Amino acid sequence: MTIERVSFVAGACGEWRIQSVTAITGAGLPVATHLKRQEGGEPEDGATWTLRGVRSHQRYTQRPEAATLMARQAGLDRHDASHGALLPIVKSEAWWHLAQDDRRAIFEETSHHIAIGTEYLPMIARRLYHGRDLGEPFDFLTWFEYAPAHSAAFAELLSRLRATEEWRYVVREIDIRVVRS
Amino acid sequence: MTIERVSFVAGACGEWRIQSVTAITGAGLPVATHLKRQEGGEPEDGATWTLRGVRSHQRYTQRPEAATLMARQAGLDRHDASHGALLPIVKSEAWWHLAQDDRRAIFEETSHHIAIGTEYLPMIARRLYHGRDLGEPFDFLTWFEYAPAHSAAFAELLSRLRATEEWRYVVREIDIRVVRS
């Protein structure tokens, strides 16, 4: 549970080739050809853009959900997971003003965020990074990896999440799709 | 709910004169004569030490508790609140590995952290800053302000909190007492 910093560095090189950068809600990001996900250390200069965050403790997950996730979760860097996606997200001030129980209720009891994500495990591997306390432009950076055969499942996962009550609090979202270089 | 950065700067000047720096659990901090609490901006160089954090959203407070706190809370910088205290705290890895519901249960249902603090409002004003996601040495920096007449009440508040189940997860705590210069 050590805090691990991550940098997503867009530029002319990196292990992932960018296929698309789509602004779903709010302002987009400049186009670049490659993306690098770097955990730890300081990224080099000269990037088109760099998004930063930290791996940190879980904010809404309850014990039975954590146990299920632990049992079903998939690691990153699987040989066949040649497709990736980065979803930077900002939630509204109204969201952050809600009490913890109200946020939890919207997140899971109403929107089933954890339950939906769990349905797609271990097909769609996922890692969440937090940027809000760092003063970064995005509250969350969520990274996904999956095999090409699961592209339709990934599209369905996103479609279901974006239809939730929780997503009404998303004021900026960018959808960045990549494949291994 | 904008993220506001804070720096607690210990050195040769500042609006608060340091009376004591006591290591309650774990390693202490070097002695200095003055303390400055600076929200926003970048502190000057030359400090004996600087502790950083952010004001951020509430992590455990439920809606009725938030309403009670809002109704009873006291602001900082009250004319008669000439005494202050800074309590930097680190919680154990075991704490951060707990699920959200387990942390909440220890925090409030077992340890009554919010309920105890509320009893001392508006006498003891309090502001919490988070440092963990920033990679700072302390997970929390809690700042208190109170009138001299409420010194005994403040001692009682700390004594009650330190006797809780929650405090068994505190692996480093420093108690810094100050008075207005």
Interface residues (C-beta under 8 A of the other chain):
Chain A: M1 T2 I3 R5 V54 S56 H57 Q58 R59 Y60 T61 Q62 R63 E65 A66 E93 W96 H97 A99 Q100 D101 D102 R104 H130 R132 D133 L134 G135
Chain B: M1 T2 I3 R5 V54 S56 H57 Q58 R59 Y60 T61 Q62 R63 E65 A66 E93 W96 H97 A99 Q100 D101 D102 R104 H130 R132 D133 L134 G135
